[in-house]
Amino acid sequence: MNKLHHYKATITWTGNKGSGTSDYKAYERSHTVAIDGKPEIKASSDAPFLGDVTKHNPEDFLLSALSSCHMLWYLHLCADAGIIAVDYTDSATGIMVQLPTGGGHFSEVTLNPVVTITDGTMIEKANALHDKAHEKCFIANSVNFKVAHNPACKIA
């Protein structure tokens, strides 16, 4: 039987400069992301959409969610396989296509994880676990665009 997991976030717009949305440039895109029991996140839209570049935006969150989910599954699979990972860094990249109509979509994301392990004989197995992590990742399984990964492995 499938298990259902429920999530809740409250997004509150904080960018009313006094006249609301009377004009496209009359308001800020600032908002907060609140999740019970966790620190509040100040967010905005991306800079091309008049957002505050000092704040995270939805595109940042999507890219981060894909990278984070992959990493967490990967570390789990390493632990199960007897591979000791001691460091993990991902410089993930994404491409969003904006359409002439104003809408758009992500066309691809590439994860570039660099993992440091303790046993040099396990490099091939460690790299192969990225495919399995990709198959397991809840977020990657929820998007309709390509999520690629180019792993690298180092020895501690």
DAJO-V508356 format. One record per helix or strand. SS is the DSSP state (@ for helix, = for strand). FROM is the first residue (numbers start at 1). LEN is the number of residues. If there is no record, write none. Layout:
[[SS:FROM:LEN] [SS:FROM:LEN]]
This chain:
[[=:10:4] [=:16:1] [=:27:1] [=:31:4] [=:41:3] [@:47:3] [=:56:1] [@:58:24] [=:85:6] [=:93:6] [=:104:8] [=:113:5] [@:120:17] [@:140:3] [=:146:4] [=:152:4]]
